[in-house]
Amino acid sequence: MTAEAATPTTPQPAAGEPADDDGMDATPGLARRTLAVFARNRLALLGACLLAALLAFCFLGPLVHPTDQVHTDLDQASLAPGEAGHLLGTTDLGYDMLGRLMHGGQTSLEVGLAAGLLATLFGTVYGAVAGYFGGWVDAVLMRVTDAALAIPALFLLVVVAAMVTPSKPVLILVIASVAWLSPARLIRGEALALRSRDYVHAMRLMGGGGGRAVFRHIVPNAVGTMIVNATFQIADAILYVAYLSFLGLSIPPPAADWGSMLSSGITYTQVGYWWLIFPPGLAIVLVVAAFNFIGDGLRDAFDVRLQKN
Amino acid sequence: MTRFLLKRTGQALVVLFLVSLIVFVLLHQLPGGPARAILGPKATPEAIAHFNHLQGYDRSLPVQYGMYLKRLVTGDLGESYKLNQPVFALLTERLPKTLLLTGLSVVLAALLAIPLGILQAVRRGRLSDYVLTGAAFVAYATPVFFLGLVLILGFAQQWPLFPAEAPQAESVGGILAEPAGLVLPVVTMALGIIAMFSRYMRSAVLDNLGEDYVRTARSKGQSQVRVLARHVLRNALIPLAGLLGLYLPTLFSGTLVVESMFNYPGMGLLFWNAAQSNDFPVLLGVTLVVGVATVLGSLLTDLAYAVLDPRIRSVS
């Protein structure tokens, strides 16, 4: 939306040298180098460990600590942490807080991951088509993203969410429908640079069509940018889930996610039930930070020009 | 300069037109159409047909879009289903309050972030730099509403220094008359901005410190303070204007959360209440206005940027 005067604020993954046409799998050299640079970044490693721990907590935790997250138990309502064997206390409806944190985390992570990946995939194809074909196709496609980006994401998200009845798949679609815009713009820039490469010209001389160019040449060569962007997209998507739930527009109870847990905790700030607020809040901060650290690490790893031999 | 101005304004106009098109399309995606939304689930097919005819919803889409644009130009954004007031009137009452909240937050953030960023750059690699960078990372990953809740728990409950609810006055002046109530909402908004601005300032100052003119200034015997204030700061501050333009959408998204949390009577709260009651004219009216505000805001920052930095004009 802003003009060329844009300053380098958001992390813009650089193009990097093109990999082989078949993507990462066919070039173990690049893959290994990438991994090595990533592993040298301590924050990125910390992020990866954090993420692994959170995934284990949410998806394996319930095996160790099984709780009923569907039926309310008012006899056990609003217990402080430690009371009656509830490590993190209970909610106003008697749900065990530790168990609910795992249960809610599953929703947040599943929706966030799926929406982030979907947005990146769609945005990539959209951006690659715009950038490769150029001309009026590019002009039309990109002006549409400019306009949609001018509307603050949260407002657009709330309008779309208010029109539908939320469930997990619907929520994924709603978030992806807003989040694909920035990867589209990013990949379009990449495609603009890639389409004038010699091997793309050669392919065209041999009679290759636009579809082949986009899917066999542009997209595979933008894979680094895609992966880095997907990481940031997932972090954003997890935040969007939380924002929507917090604003009361997510999957209705007894389902929960970290945002809706916070939103129900807000009622009890006056009586000081801090355990309803800090655990889900910190969980969101940790997972978003983890994805951002990983994204930063991957950006350095894929940006070949930054690599020292 | 005139050419840049015209080109940039032209771009903004195209985007504005498309923003209105997006909002119009959304309006037509309403479940069951606007008639169902207004008349309710029990309306008879006859009533719906009559309503559609009266509103022109039985005409072709391009004609309807033309009518919609015509109404927009005259300031007619439709009528709230729930509040029975024109959306335009609601917005003219709420928008200044939202601009006050964002304005105060940006000013506070700039006042803190600029010195913090300079400090980090000058003390690069030392403990204070690491601590501040870490804090910025955490602030970056913290959702606004969690931050707000923590501030409420801390400074409204544990140590009751400030009220947890924003001033409820009718006018901007009335809100300013109760500064204590503004503290928590403004600080909540400002912390995220500080994290971003200070990160930018740190890298901008570091870049500038490595420039030849800094070495020249130093070799002429200028003090560190003078080098920073006269040379580095000037060059590092200009792009901050462009950064602010890019950041506007995020800023407005923030007001949505902060206003609904602290019950601040601005546009975000109006929007949130409308979302709770499916008041679509208000939802879409606010969306349009926020979109327009973003486009105009980034246009203005770009123009200011071009006035301050002649290189921008020639590049574009």
Boltz contact constraints between the chains, C-beta under 6 A:
constraints:
  - contact:
      token1: [A, 1]
      token2: [B, 298]
      max_distance: 6.0
  - contact:
      token1: [A, 2]
      token2: [B, 245]
      max_distance: 6.0
  - contact:
      token1: [A, 2]
      token2: [B, 246]
      max_distance: 6.0
  - contact:
      token1: [A, 2]
      token2: [B, 298]
      max_distance: 6.0
  - contact:
      token1: [A, 2]
      token2: [B, 302]
      max_distance: 6.0
  - contact:
      token1: [A, 3]
      token2: [B, 8]
      max_distance: 6.0
  - contact:
      token1: [A, 3]
      token2: [B, 302]
      max_distance: 6.0
  - contact:
      token1: [A, 4]
      token2: [B, 316]
      max_distance: 6.0
  - contact:
      token1: [A, 5]
      token2: [B, 242]
      max_distance: 6.0
  - contact:
      token1: [A, 5]
      token2: [B, 302]
      max_distance: 6.0
  - contact:
      token1: [A, 5]
      token2: [B, 305]
      max_distance: 6.0
  - contact:
      token1: [A, 5]
      token2: [B, 312]
      max_distance: 6.0
  - contact:
      token1: [A, 7]
      token2: [B, 239]
      max_distance: 6.0
  - contact:
      token1: [A, 7]
      token2: [B, 242]
      max_distance: 6.0
  - contact:
      token1: [A, 7]
      token2: [B, 243]
      max_distance: 6.0
  - contact:
      token1: [A, 9]
      token2: [B, 243]
      max_distance: 6.0
  - contact:
      token1: [A, 9]
      token2: [B, 246]
      max_distance: 6.0
  - contact:
      token1: [A, 143]
      token2: [B, 14]
      max_distance: 6.0
  - contact:
      token1: [A, 143]
      token2: [B, 18]
      max_distance: 6.0
  - contact:
      token1: [A, 146]
      token2: [B, 15]
      max_distance: 6.0
  - contact:
      token1: [A, 147]
      token2: [B, 15]
      max_distance: 6.0
  - contact:
      token1: [A, 147]
      token2: [B, 18]
      max_distance: 6.0
  - contact:
      token1: [A, 147]
      token2: [B, 19]
      max_distance: 6.0
  - contact:
      token1: [A, 147]
      token2: [B, 22]
      max_distance: 6.0
  - contact:
      token1: [A, 150]
      token2: [B, 15]
      max_distance: 6.0
  - contact:
      token1: [A, 150]
      token2: [B, 19]
      max_distance: 6.0
  - contact:
      token1: [A, 150]
      token2: [B, 291]
      max_distance: 6.0
  - contact:
      token1: [A, 150]
      token2: [B, 294]
      max_distance: 6.0
  - contact:
      token1: [A, 150]
      token2: [B, 295]
      max_distance: 6.0
  - contact:
      token1: [A, 151]
      token2: [B, 287]
      max_distance: 6.0
  - contact:
      token1: [A, 151]
      token2: [B, 291]
      max_distance: 6.0
  - contact:
      token1: [A, 152]
      token2: [B, 249]
      max_distance: 6.0
  - contact:
      token1: [A, 152]
      token2: [B, 252]
      max_distance: 6.0
  - contact:
      token1: [A, 152]
      token2: [B, 253]
      max_distance: 6.0
  - contact:
      token1: [A, 152]
      token2: [B, 290]
      max_distance: 6.0
  - contact:
      token1: [A, 153]
      token2: [B, 253]
      max_distance: 6.0
  - contact:
      token1: [A, 154]
      token2: [B, 253]
      max_distance: 6.0
  - contact:
      token1: [A, 154]
      token2: [B, 256]
      max_distance: 6.0
  - contact:
      token1: [A, 155]
      token2: [B, 287]
      max_distance: 6.0
  - contact:
      token1: [A, 155]
      token2: [B, 290]
      max_distance: 6.0
  - contact:
      token1: [A, 158]
      token2: [B, 275]
      max_distance: 6.0
  - contact:
      token1: [A, 159]
      token2: [B, 283]
      max_distance: 6.0
  - contact:
      token1: [A, 159]
      token2: [B, 287]
      max_distance: 6.0
  - contact:
      token1: [A, 162]
      token2: [B, 275]
      max_distance: 6.0
  - contact:
      token1: [A, 239]
      token2: [B, 143]
      max_distance: 6.0
  - contact:
      token1: [A, 242]
      token2: [B, 143]
      max_distance: 6.0
  - contact:
      token1: [A, 246]
      token2: [B, 145]
      max_distance: 6.0
  - contact:
      token1: [A, 269]
      token2: [B, 152]
      max_distance: 6.0
  - contact:
      token1: [A, 269]
      token2: [B, 153]
      max_distance: 6.0
  - contact:
      token1: [A, 272]
      token2: [B, 157]
      max_distance: 6.0
  - contact:
      token1: [A, 277]
      token2: [B, 149]
      max_distance: 6.0
  - contact:
      token1: [A, 281]
      token2: [B, 146]
      max_distance: 6.0
  - contact:
      token1: [A, 284]
      token2: [B, 143]
      max_distance: 6.0
  - contact:
      token1: [A, 285]
      token2: [B, 141]
      max_distance: 6.0
  - contact:
      token1: [A, 285]
      token2: [B, 142]
      max_distance: 6.0
  - contact:
      token1: [A, 288]
      token2: [B, 141]
      max_distance: 6.0
  - contact:
      token1: [A, 289]
      token2: [B, 141]
      max_distance: 6.0
